[in-house]
């Protein structure tokens, strides 16, 4: 998890790329998509750049089923994610299937590249990297292909892509910490993962220590009601802003239970947390990559909740070691609030 190599400045990345550039992320969990937005903000001022999601090229029915399946697993059966890391049959089966059989139609991806005249593709997450490396493998297309690791640890999904088709890789952790089959000619650049620019602008604006942002990802997972109840009881002077994301059932339940409680503000899906972080001096969150990066860029105190296995475990460890975050316990939060509200 350490990063001893000199860090490459993303402001100079355009110098190594041939444009136009296509950034391809994923909408699974939204964190990778916001990370793609952050990179897009950096590159678009220097080189022609576009940003899309891999789901834009896939059948809507299969995308919906995939997202719902992942949501159910992460909400009810998170132990399955640990199991996948021990027995990577799903990733390996997909790799072998596409290597030896032409089962998936990659025409929409190729069409996007041709229409926009794309010369370089940067994949945020292994999901788009698999399909774009597969396209390059099968059709011998000449676009340049890069990847970006969007978490603070080894991601098993990255291992099972067509690595011989990858020309560059951007990573927040050292090369030695990954067992991916990098080629000798691959450009490996250690980087600092970026947040969207709005959040860096908040660093000089101290948030109100009597206001806290409580958020558990785009799907609104986690023990939000229990935390809300504890905070209102233990820290009565606190104003709590709760983002429920797509969890409409949770939003309605909070509105019903706390409709007369002026200290509780509740929201559904929000496109950005910037306006809320501007008001709040701290955040209680699962360690999703975009939220961790945005809170750190804003210089807000972070209290972490248990997130999804493996990837968010890595993010939490990194945030605690380097970003001054700590695991959430109501008494620890109460102590921090008391010390910073005097």
N, C-alpha and C positions, 0 to 999 in steps of 0.2 A: 504493500500500500504506500510505500515511500516513493519519492520521485527525486532521484539523485541526479538524473541527467539534466542538462540545461534545458529550460523550457522554451519552446518555440513560440514566438509572438504571432498570434493569428492575424494581426494587422498586416503581416507580410505574406500570408498564405497565397494571395492572388498571384504573387510573383512566380509561384511554382505550378500554377494551373493554366490550362488553355481554355478560353471561353468560347461560347457561353457555358456556364456552369449550371448544373441541375442538382439541387439538394433534395434528397428523398428521405423522408422520415416515416413515422408510423403514428397513427392515432390511438394505438393501444395505450390506455392510461394517460395520454396527452403529454407526458413529460418529455418524450423524445421529440414530439412535434414542436414544443416550445424551445427545445434546445436547437432544433433546426432553424427556427425563427431567429434565434440569437446569432447563429452563424450567418444566416442570410443578411441580417443587419450589418454585419462586419464586411461581407464580401460585396454586397450590391453597390457600394460606393466606389469600388475599385474595378469591378469586372461585371459584365452582364450575368446576372444570377436569377434563377427561378427556384421556388420551393414548392414541392408537392408531397403528398402522402402516398405510400405504396398502395393503400386501400383504394385510391382513385382509379387504379388499373385493374381492380379485381371485381368479380361479380358481387353486387350488393348483398345478395342472399348469403353467400359464403362469408363475406365480411361480417355481417350481423351475427351469424352463427359462431364464428371464431371469437368475436368480442364477447358474446354472451357466455360462451364456454369458459373463456379466460376469467371473466368476472365471477362466475359461479365457483370456479376452482379457487381463486384468490380469496373469496369471501367465506366459503364453507369448507373447502378441503385444501388449505394451503400446504399441508404435508405432501401433497402430490408434487409440488414444485421442488421440494427436496428430493423426492424420488426420481424425478426426471434428471436431476443433476447426478444421481448415482447410476442411473441406467438410461443413457441418452438415446433410447431406441427411436423415439419420435423424430429427433433431428436427423439421425443417421439414416433412417428409412426414407425420409424425404430426399436426402442427398442422393442416395442410391437410385431412388425412383427416377429422379430427373437426370441423373447421369446416364442411365441406360435406356430410358424410355421417354418419348415425347408426349407426356400426358397433359401438360399445362400449356395453354395458349398465351404466349408472350407477345402477341401482336400489338396489344395496346401500349406496352412499354416501348417497343421498337418504334411505333408510330409517334409517340411523344418525343423521342429523341430526334427523329427525322424532321418533324414539323418545326421544332425549335432550333434545329441545327446544333444540338448539344455536343460538346467536345469532351466535357469532364462531368462525371457523376460522383457526388459525395453521399454515401449512405450513412444515415444516422440510425443505428441499431442493426442487428444482424438480419432482421426481417427483410428490409429492402435489399441488403447486401446479398442475401441468398439469391433473390430473383434476378438482380442485375448481373451478378457474376455468372448465373446460370445462362442468361441471355448471351453474354459475351462468349461463354464456353461453347454454346450450341451454334451460334450464328457467326462467330469470328468477327464481330463488329469492332471497329477501331476506336471507340471512345475510351478515355482514361477513367479508371475506376478507383475511388478512394473509399475508405471506411472511417467511421468515428465511433470510438467506444464511449457510450453515454452512461457509464456507471463507474464506481470506484473499486472495481474488482473484476476478476476473470468471469466472462460470460460464456457459458457453454454453447449457446447458440452460434456464436462467432466461429467456433471450431469447425462446424460442419457447413462450410460454404465452399465455393470453388476458388480456393486461395491463389491458384496459379494465375487467375484473372485479375487479382488485386495489385495495384501499382503503388498505393500509398495508404498509410494508416495513421490516424490521429488518436492519441491516447493520453488520459490523465494519470495513468500508472505506468511503471516501467515495463519494458519489453520482457525482462527476465521473469516477471510475475505471470506471464501467459504462456501456454503451451500450444498456441496456434501455429500451424505450419506456414510461417512467413517465408517468402522466397528471399534469396540473397539480394535481389535487386529492388526489393520493396523499400520505399521511403517511409521510415518510421519516425514520426515527429511527436515528442512528448509535449503536451499542451496543458493549459489551464482551461477547464470547461467554462464557457461563457454563459452569462445570463442575458436576458434582453435589456436593452439600454435604459429603459425606464427605471429599472431597479438600482442601477448604479447612481442615478440622480437622487435617490432617496437617502444615500449614505450620509449626506450632510444635513439631513432634516431629522432631528431626534423625534421619534414617535412618543406618544403619551404612554408612560409606564402604567397608567391606570386603565389602559385599553389593551386587550389581547386578541389575536386572531387565532381561531381554532378551525383547522381544516384537515381533512383526511382524504386527500386525493380527489380526482375527478369523479370517482364513483361514490364518494362519501362513505367510505368504509371505516370501521373502527368504533371504539366505545365512546362515541361523542356525547351521548346522553349522560352517561355516568360521570364523565369529566366535567360537563357543564353543571351538573348537579353539585359536584364537589367544589368547584370553583365558586359558585354562587354562595355556597354555605361557608367556605373557609376564607374567602376574600370578598366580603360584601361590597367594598368600594369599587370593585372591578367592573368594567364594561366589556362584555364578551361579544365578539363578532364571529358568528358561526357560518362557515361555508359548507353546504351540504352537497354541492355538485349535482350529479344526476339522481341522487337519492331523494326523490320527491316525497317518499313516505316519511323519511326522517325529518325533512323540512316541515311537513305538515304536523308531525308529532310535536316538534319544538314549538311551533306557533300555537298549537292547542294548549300545551302545558305551561308556556311562558308568555302568553299573549299580553298579560298585564304587567310583565316584568320589564321595566324600562332599561335595565342593564343588559338585556339580551337582544342582539340584532341578528337576524337570520337571513341567509341568502341561498339561492339555488345555484345554477350554473353561472359562473362569472368568467369572462374572457381573460381577465388579468386580475392578479391580487395586488397590483401596485397601489391603487387608491386606498385599499384597506391597510396595507403595510405602511403607507404614509401616515396613517392615523395611529397605528398601534406600535407600541414599544417592544412587543414580543410576539412570538408565534409558537403555537403548539401544533405539531404536524407529524404525519408519517414521513419517513425519509425518501419521498419520491425525488428524483433527481432535479427536476425543474424547481420545485419548492425549496429544496435545500440551497440550490444556487441562488435563487432570488432572495431568500432571507439573508444569506451571507453577503450578497452584493449590497443589500439595503442596510447592512450592519445592525440587524435586529437579533435580539437574543432568541435562541432556538431551544425549545424543549421537544424532545422526540418521543413518538409513540412507536410501538412495534409495528413494522411494516410487512410487506410481502417477503417471503423467504428469499434468501441468497442475494439478489440484486440490492434490495433495500437494506439488508443487513450490512452489506459492504458500504453503502452510502452513509449509514448511521455511524459506523466505525470511523469513517473518514471525517465526518462532520464533527464528531466528538474530539478527535485528535487534532484537527486543524482549524475548525471553524468556531470553537468555543461552545459547541452544543452540549447538551446533557439530556439524559433520559428524564422523561416527565414523571414526577411524583408531586402530588399536590402540596405537600409540606415544603419541598425544595422550591417549588414555584412561589409559594407564600413567603418564604425566606428571601428569595430574590426580589420579589415585589416590594417587600418591606424595606430592604436595603436601598432600593433605587427610587423609592417614592418619598424619601425623607427630604 
